Amino acid sequence: MFEALGDRLAAALKKISGRGVLRPEEVEAGLREVRLALLEADVNFKVVKGFVDRVRSRLVGVEVSPGLTAPQQVVKAVNEELIELLGGNSEGLRYSPAPPTVVMLTGLQGSGKTTTAVKLALLARRDGHRPMLVALDLRRPAAVDQLKMLAEREGLPFLAGQGSVEDIARDAIEEASRLGLDVVILDTAGRLHVDAELMQELVRLKAAVPVTETLLIADAMTGQEAVKVGEAFASAVGVDGVVLTKLDGDARGGAALSLRLATGQQIRFAGTGERPQDLEVFHAERMASRILGMGDVLGLIERAEESIDQEAAKEVESHLRSGRLTFDDFLIQVRQLRKMGSLEGILDMVPGGAALKGQVSGPDTEREVRRMEAVILSMTARERAHPEIIDGARRRRIARGSGLQPADVNRVIKARDAMQKLAKQFGAGNRGSKAGLGRLFGQGGTGWSR
């Protein structure tokens, strides 16, 4: 997520090396690189100009705060402006005090409305509510069947009907009230492009039923096109927030950083994968931290609490505290991480996780993980317990047993080493101490604090 933008910003900010007072020429040199990084990330040029001007005003002639180096002061200013640019959101669904809550989803065809409808319904259910999904996309072939299939798979109430979308929506709200369901999610029609007919249908629908909030579903991968779509829907229909889909595949970040200006509303949710649970509240401060390579520890903890086998985790932790991470422990950890979602996405949330990410990432990360499992399962019990005994001959035998190459075995060994090093940085050997965690944050994930 945002790899290209993060790498460019890291390179830009490292160029600022002033001491004491940040000199204008140093600030300008760094900000030129920041400007280029944002433009190459497909961020709207008006957004870029305003962003750079605000960062400049925070920095020129400012005394470096006690305990910070000049580069850290710049990172602090950029981080604060990124949070402001992203909208400062930490809000989930807004529930009506007079149920049912009616959530209307809008957006172009292919933006991910139908899958997002299911993800939002599951989120509402986790919040203790009883949602219903309503199919209002009557134009796209098989759209109703798709929503029905997904709803049935997740055990969610579903309703479709004949006639106008206004009549179907009204009937759905009445049915929800009759069944004691308190959230109604309307999956509306889309088009390949914005057109007047679509907008008129949405305006009529919104006028016909008591909509609690209207969410725009925008595809992060479309960059500036998402911004144009956001402007069109905001002006014609009105939106109360944005759900940014396919964020896990967005290396640039242009849509995320531009949509607030385009719509006047915050990004409320982020789609981070294909699984039903891969939807998270868009916390602006956490996203800014991830863009700057500093991870998202709170988000990581929240996912872990939902997904991790606590007994297995305690066993691995006890081994880490004794200073040893066996390959059996490593296999448990990798499998636990997979339960939490996309492995690359999880590593984005770990401060300094790039070291481990480099060992497991590739064109198909899940395939890479399966290869890692094959390597570990081809080891003897003694080799898994004592990684230090794995020499060249053993590596060749393990490679043959897993159907892979010695280079693949080497990558797995390096990945285990990286994970053990990362665990030590978190202070795994210091129960009750935050010293290791503090040092990790001090490193900033990208070395800017040096």
C-alpha positions in Angstrom: 0.0 0.0 0.0 1.4 3.4 -1.1 4.9 1.8 -1.6 6.0 4.1 -4.4 4.8 7.2 -2.5 6.4 6.1 0.8 9.7 5.4 -0.9 9.8 8.7 -2.7 8.9 10.7 0.5 11.5 8.8 2.4 14.2 9.7 -0.2 13.0 13.3 -0.2 13.0 13.8 3.5 16.4 12.2 4.0 17.9 15.1 1.9 17.2 17.6 4.6 20.2 17.6 6.9 20.2 21.0 8.7 21.1 21.5 12.3 19.5 23.9 14.9 17.4 26.1 12.6 16.1 24.7 9.4 17.6 26.8 6.7 15.2 27.9 3.8 17.5 26.4 1.1 17.4 23.0 2.8 13.7 23.1 3.3 13.1 24.1 -0.3 15.4 21.3 -1.6 13.4 18.8 0.4 10.0 20.2 -0.5 10.9 20.1 -4.2 11.3 16.4 -3.8 8.2 16.1 -1.8 6.2 17.9 -4.5 7.6 15.6 -7.2 6.8 12.5 -5.0 3.2 13.6 -4.6 2.7 14.5 -8.3 4.2 11.2 -9.4 1.7 9.5 -7.0 -1.1 11.1 -9.0 -2.1 13.5 -6.3 -4.2 16.4 -7.6 -1.9 19.4 -8.4 -4.0 21.8 -6.3 -3.7 19.4 -3.3 0.0 19.2 -3.8 0.5 23.0 -3.9 -1.6 23.6 -0.8 0.2 20.7 1.1 3.7 21.9 0.2 2.8 25.5 1.2 1.5 24.4 4.6 4.5 22.3 5.3 6.8 25.1 4.3 5.1 27.5 6.7 5.6 25.0 9.5 9.3 24.7 8.9 11.1 27.8 7.6 13.0 29.5 10.4 11.5 27.3 13.1 13.8 26.1 15.9 14.1 22.4 16.0 12.2 21.0 19.0 14.2 19.6 21.9 15.0 16.0 21.5 14.4 16.1 17.7 16.9 16.3 14.8 16.1 18.5 11.8 15.0 15.5 9.7 12.7 14.4 12.5 11.2 17.9 12.7 10.4 17.7 9.0 8.9 14.2 9.3 6.7 15.6 12.2 5.5 18.5 10.0 4.8 16.2 7.0 3.0 13.7 9.2 0.7 16.3 10.7 -0.1 17.7 7.3 -0.8 14.3 5.9 -3.3 13.6 8.7 -5.0 16.9 8.0 -5.1 16.2 4.2 -6.5 12.7 4.8 -9.3 14.2 6.9 -8.5 13.2 10.5 -11.2 10.5 10.4 -11.6 7.8 13.0 -15.4 7.3 12.6 -17.2 4.1 11.6 -20.8 3.8 10.5 -23.2 6.4 11.8 -26.2 4.7 13.2 -29.6 6.4 13.3 -31.1 7.1 16.8 -34.5 6.1 15.2 -33.8 2.7 13.4 -33.5 1.5 10.8 -30.3 3.1 9.7 -30.4 3.4 5.9 -27.0 3.5 4.2 -27.0 4.3 0.4 -24.0 3.2 -1.6 -23.1 5.1 -4.8 -20.3 4.8 -7.3 -19.4 3.7 -10.8 -19.6 0.1 -12.1 -16.6 -1.8 -11.1 -15.7 0.3 -8.1 -16.6 -2.5 -5.7 -20.1 -1.4 -4.4 -21.5 -4.9 -4.1 -18.7 -6.4 -2.2 -18.4 -3.3 -0.1 -22.1 -3.6 0.7 -21.5 -7.1 2.2 -18.4 -5.9 4.1 -20.3 -3.0 5.6 -23.1 -5.3 6.6 -20.6 -7.6 8.4 -19.1 -4.6 10.1 -22.5 -3.5 11.3 -23.1 -7.1 12.6 -19.8 -7.0 14.5 -21.0 -3.7 16.0 -24.0 -5.6 17.4 -26.6 -4.6 14.7 -28.8 -6.6 12.4 -28.3 -5.6 8.8 -30.2 -6.2 5.6 -28.8 -6.0 2.1 -31.0 -4.6 -0.7 -30.3 -5.1 -4.4 -31.1 -1.9 -6.4 -28.7 -2.4 -9.3 -31.3 -3.5 -11.9 -29.2 -2.7 -15.0 -26.0 -4.7 -14.6 -26.4 -8.3 -15.6 -26.3 -10.7 -12.7 -25.8 -7.9 -10.1 -28.8 -9.0 -8.1 -27.6 -12.6 -8.2 -24.1 -11.6 -7.1 -25.4 -9.7 -4.0 -27.8 -12.6 -3.2 -25.0 -15.2 -3.4 -22.6 -13.1 -1.2 -25.4 -12.4 1.3 -26.3 -16.1 1.6 -22.7 -17.1 2.0 -22.3 -14.7 5.0 -25.8 -15.5 6.4 -27.1 -11.9 5.9 -30.7 -11.0 5.2 -31.3 -10.0 1.5 -34.1 -8.4 -0.4 -34.7 -7.8 -4.1 -37.8 -6.8 -6.0 -39.5 -5.6 -9.2 -40.4 -2.0 -10.2 -38.7 1.2 -9.5 -35.7 1.4 -7.2 -37.7 3.8 -4.9 -40.5 1.3 -4.4 -38.1 -1.5 -3.8 -36.2 0.6 -1.2 -39.4 1.6 0.6 -40.6 -2.1 0.7 -37.1 -3.1 2.1 -37.3 -0.6 4.9 -40.8 -1.7 5.8 -39.7 -5.4 5.8 -36.6 -4.6 7.9 -38.8 -2.9 10.5 -41.1 -5.9 10.5 -38.2 -8.4 11.0 -36.5 -6.3 13.6 -33.5 -5.5 11.4 -32.0 -2.1 12.2 -29.6 -1.4 9.3 -30.6 -1.4 5.6 -27.8 -1.1 3.0 -28.8 -0.1 -0.5 -26.6 -1.4 -3.3 -27.5 1.1 -6.1 -26.8 0.9 -9.8 -23.6 2.1 -11.4 -22.3 3.0 -14.9 -19.0 2.7 -16.6 -19.0 6.6 -16.7 -20.9 9.3 -14.9 -24.1 10.2 -16.8 -27.2 12.2 -16.1 -29.6 9.3 -16.1 -27.7 7.6 -13.2 -27.6 10.8 -11.2 -31.3 11.4 -11.6 -32.1 7.9 -10.4 -29.9 8.4 -7.3 -31.4 11.8 -6.6 -35.0 10.3 -6.8 -34.0 7.4 -4.5 -32.5 9.6 -1.9 -35.6 11.8 -1.9 -37.9 8.8 -1.6 -36.4 7.1 1.5 -34.9 8.4 4.8 -31.2 7.9 4.1 -29.0 8.1 7.2 -25.9 8.6 5.1 -24.7 8.3 1.5 -21.3 6.7 1.0 -19.4 7.0 -2.3 -17.5 3.9 -3.3 -14.3 4.9 -5.1 -11.6 2.6 -6.6 -8.2 3.7 -5.3 -6.5 2.2 -8.4 -8.1 4.8 -10.7 -6.1 7.7 -9.3 -7.3 11.1 -10.7 -10.3 9.4 -12.3 -11.6 8.6 -8.7 -11.2 12.3 -7.9 -13.3 13.4 -10.9 -16.0 10.8 -10.0 -15.9 12.1 -6.4 -16.5 15.6 -7.6 -19.4 14.6 -9.8 -21.3 12.5 -7.2 -20.7 15.1 -4.4 -22.2 17.9 -6.5 -25.1 16.0 -8.0 -26.2 13.6 -5.2 -24.3 14.6 -2.1 -22.1 12.3 -0.1 -21.4 11.9 3.6 -18.2 10.0 3.2 -16.0 7.9 1.0 -15.2 4.2 1.0 -11.8 3.7 -0.8 -11.6 0.2 -2.3 -8.6 -1.8 -3.5 -6.3 0.2 -1.3 -4.1 -2.8 -0.9 -3.1 -2.6 -4.5 -2.6 1.2 -4.6 1.2 1.9 -4.7 0.7 5.6 -5.5 -1.9 7.0 -3.2 -3.2 9.8 -5.4 -6.9 9.1 -4.8 -6.6 8.8 -1.0 -4.8 12.1 -0.8 -7.1 14.0 -3.2 -10.6 12.8 -2.5 -11.2 14.9 0.6 -10.7 18.1 -1.5 -12.8 16.7 -4.3 -15.8 15.6 -2.2 -15.5 17.9 0.8 -16.0 14.7 2.9 -13.7 12.3 4.7 -12.6 8.9 3.7 -14.5 6.8 6.2 -13.5 3.2 5.3 -10.7 1.4 3.4 -11.0 -1.8 1.5 -7.7 -3.7 2.0 -8.4 -7.1 0.4 -10.8 -9.4 -1.2 -12.0 -11.3 1.9 -15.3 -10.2 3.5 -13.5 -8.9 6.6 -11.0 -6.8 4.7 -12.7 -3.5 5.4 -11.3 -1.2 8.1 -12.2 2.2 9.4 -10.0 4.7 7.7 -7.9 6.2 10.6 -6.1 9.2 9.0 -3.3 9.3 11.6 -2.6 5.6 11.2 -2.6 5.9 7.4 -0.2 8.8 7.5 2.1 6.8 9.7 2.0 3.9 7.2 2.7 6.2 4.2 5.8 7.5 6.1 7.0 3.9 6.8 6.3 4.1 10.6 3.7 1.4 10.7 0.3 1.2 12.4 0.7 -0.6 15.7 -2.8 0.1 17.0 -4.3 -1.3 13.8 -2.1 -4.4 14.1 -3.2 -5.0 17.7 -6.9 -4.7 16.7 -6.5 -7.2 13.9 -4.5 -9.6 16.2 -7.2 -9.5 18.9 -9.8 -10.6 16.3 -7.7 -13.3 14.6 -4.9 -14.7 16.7 -4.9 -18.0 18.5 -3.9 -16.7 21.9 -2.6 -20.0 23.2 -0.3 -20.5 20.2 0.8 -16.9 20.5 1.8 -17.3 24.2 3.9 -20.3 23.3 5.8 -18.4 20.6 6.2 -15.4 23.0 7.7 -17.6 25.7 10.3 -18.9 23.2 11.1 -15.4 22.0 11.6 -14.3 25.6 14.2 -17.1 26.0 16.0 -15.6 23.0 15.1 -18.3 20.4 12.7 -18.4 17.5 12.5 -21.9 16.1 11.1 -22.7 12.6 8.1 -24.2 14.3 7.5 -20.9 16.0 8.1 -19.1 12.7 5.6 -21.3 10.9 3.0 -20.6 13.6 3.6 -16.8 13.2 3.3 -16.9 9.4 0.1 -18.8 9.6 -1.3 -16.4 12.2 -0.4 -13.4 10.1 -2.2 -15.0 7.1 -5.4 -15.2 9.2 -5.2 -11.4 9.8 -5.4 -10.6 6.1 -3.0 -9.8 3.2 0.5 -10.6 4.5 2.0 -7.5 2.7 -0.8 -5.4 4.2 0.0 -6.6 7.7 3.7 -6.0 7.3 2.9 -2.4 6.2 1.5 -2.0 9.7 4.7 -3.2 11.4 7.3 -0.5 12.1 10.4 -1.7 10.2 8.4 -4.5 8.6 10.0 -3.8 5.3 12.9 -6.0 6.3 10.6 -9.0 6.6 8.4 -7.9 3.7 11.4 -8.2 1.4 11.7 -11.9 2.2 8.1 -12.8 1.5 6.8 -10.3 -1.1 6.6 -11.1 -4.7 4.1 -11.2 -7.6 1.9 -13.6 -5.6 2.5 -13.2 -1.9 0.3 -16.1 -0.9 2.2 -18.3 -3.2 5.4 -17.2 -1.6 4.0 -18.1 1.9 3.0 -21.5 0.7 6.6 -22.0 -0.6 7.9 -21.0 2.8 5.6 -23.5 4.5 6.9 -26.2 2.1 10.5 -25.4 3.0 9.9 -25.5 6.7 7.9 -28.8 6.5 10.8 -30.3 4.6 13.1 -29.8 7.6 13.7 -32.4 10.2 12.3 -31.8 13.7 15.9 -31.1 14.9 16.5 -28.6 12.1 13.3 -26.7 12.9 14.3 -26.6 16.6 17.9 -25.6 15.9 18.2 -23.4 12.8 21.9 -22.9 13.4 22.7 -26.4 12.3 21.4 -25.9 8.8 24.5 -25.9 6.6 25.0 -26.1 2.9 24.3 -29.8 2.6 21.2 -29.6 4.7 19.9 -26.6 2.6 20.3 -28.7 -0.6 18.4 -31.6 0.9 15.6 -29.3 2.2 15.4 -27.8 -1.3 15.0 -31.2 -2.9 12.4 -32.2 -0.3 10.3 -29.1 -0.9 10.7 -29.2 -4.7 12.4 -25.8 -4.7 15.9 -24.3 -5.0 18.6 -23.7 -2.3 18.0 -20.0 -2.9 14.4 -20.4 -1.7 15.6 -22.1 1.5 18.0 -19.2 2.1 15.1 -16.7 1.8 13.2 -18.6 4.4 16.1 -18.6 6.8 16.6 -14.9 6.3 12.9 -14.3 6.9 13.1 -16.1 10.2 16.2 -14.1 11.1 14.4 -10.9 10.2 11.4 -11.8 12.3 13.5 -12.7 15.3 15.4 -9.4 15.0 12.1 -7.5 14.7 10.7 -9.2 17.8 13.8 -8.3 19.8 13.3 -4.6 18.7 9.9 -4.7 20.3 11.6 -5.7 23.6 10.3 -9.2 23.7 13.0 -10.1 26.2 12.0 -7.3 28.6 8.7 -8.1 30.2 7.0 -4.9 31.4 9.5 -2.7 29.7 8.8 -0.4 26.7 12.4 0.3 26.0 12.5 -1.9 22.9 9.3 -0.5 21.5 10.5 3.1 22.1 13.7 2.5 20.2 11.7 1.0 17.3 9.5 4.1 17.1 12.6 6.3 17.4 14.0 4.7 14.2 10.9 5.8 12.4 10.9 2.8 10.2 13.0 4.4 7.5 16.0 5.8 9.2 15.1 9.5 9.1 16.0 10.0 12.8 19.7 9.3 12.1 
